[in-house]
Amino acid sequence: MKRTASILRVGLLICLLGILVSACRPELDFEFPGSGKAAFSGSGDTYSLLFDSEAGTATLDLSASGNWTAEFVNGRAYWCSLSAMEGKRGVATLTINVQANGEYDERSASIVFTCKDLKRTIIVTQKQRDALLLSSGRVEMRADGGSFTVEVMSNVDFTSTIESDGNGWIHPLSTKGLEKSNLTFKVDPNESLDRRSGTLTFVSAAGMETVSVYQRGETPTIVISEENIGLSAEEGVFKVEVASNIDAALLIPEECGWLREIKTKTISTNTFQFAYDRNHAREMRSCRLIFQNESYKKSDTVYVDQAKAAILLENQDFYLPSTGDRISVLAAAAVSSLDQLRFECEWLVPDGVERYADSCRFFFRVGENPQRTQRSASVAVSRPDFDQPDVFRVTQYSLYPSFSYTVKGEEVAAPELTETETPYLVFWGDGSHEYFVKGLTHHYESAGPHTIRVEGQAFPLFELPKPADGMLYDFSKLNL
């Protein structure tokens, strides 16, 4: 009987201990026996794990009085993972893994654990990658100096230093309008011909970065005022301005005997003066003036063109209808007599000359062309002081059916013609002509009257302007 009572007392004690243990077991709690690279902190409802920027793992023991679940708040973080997202009553060992943070900002993720009505949150934070980034590691400056800006992107404190090779010609500037991460430097002009370089050093806890600054020296240059110079046919003088920081020697090719340098002490050493002879030829001539420095292999060239001496100012080609016409040729020089006009053509007849102060105008009369083919003639105009004559050509079309009419006005339209495979020619009566196209018009210098003549091989159909006062029609040569 006593033995039985003892056994009952032991069983009751074990039961009570079980109840006490069950009552003391936390419903949801964490322990971090080995957090790895992470730093653990917190208690109660919120805990924190802090990782550096490298990849790492933290181990935790989760104690739960029942089934539990875990979830990432606001979506799963790609860089953070949990070894299990649910479990049963008891103690479970879990691992939290983070990938390396290659970004320059700190990042975090929240994991919420739920057991029955209880929630616990673990906030996983990973430090950013410490960085000191420069917009460029190389700066090129002109010889005349100026300023440049280095953009510094950093999440740590840094200092900047001008190394000894840049002392004296690179200077830091402070500008109110610039952001803290923008540093501006001034570069003095480089007055030598040699290139120079300097170094800027930026130091922070993340490391060291450098910017190399290169400045060109004064470039050996030879710059001329004009690359192309046009001269008249008459003799004269011209100048060439040369800007250079090195000696420039002049070279004139031997074939330019008509052009020579004028050397005088009264002219600046940067100014070259040249004289040129009159061009008696009927062709343009050219010359190259070369300014060069052999030591620096630098040169620049002036191209000089001299015009030929012109005689005729008007078109050198004249076209006449088969019925004939009167033409005038303006010569820019005062040709003294008709003896200086050479041509062998019976149907081209001189018809007077008008002389002016420095020019003259010749007139020629051309009769009707009785042939079925066109004819042409060339007239040479010469003067004793020109090596070659100038030539103009006269072309007269062959005899084709034609009609003419007289109109008044400064703007006149051609008649409407039926289009055929053969072309029509419209002679406007002022020495000009055109092939017919629809909508053809012509502008005169005066209101007229003007006689318009239309020629062609056939006229199946045409429409003339409405008759007006003073308008005359001539159809006598329409059916040749």
SULHU-V533330 format. One line per field, one symbol per residue. psi: psi as a letter, one per 20 degrees, with the letter a starting at -180 (. if undefined). A space follows every 50 residues. Layout:
psi->???
This chain:
psi->ghgghghhhgghggggggggghhipqhorqqnhniciqpqrrrchpqppo qairqrqqpqpppqjaqqqqqppkqpphipqphqjrarqbpppqpppqrq ojrjqqqqqpppppocjqpqpoooppqrppqopqhqjpppqrhjbbqqpo ppoqjrqrqqporhiiphippqqophiqrhjpppqppqqoiriqqrqrpp ppprhiapqqpppppqropoqopqhphpppqrhrqaqrqppooqjrpoqp poqhiliipqqopqiiqqijpppqqqrqoirjqqqqqpoppqohgjlqqq ppppppqqoqgphrpjpppqrhirrpqqpppiqnphrihjopqnohiopp krqppagkrrpqqqppaqoirjqqqqqpppprqhjphqrqpqqpppqror qrqqqprqqhopqqqpqpprhqrqpopijkiqrqqpqpjprqpqiribqp opppqrhqnhpqpqqqqrpjpqqojhkhl.
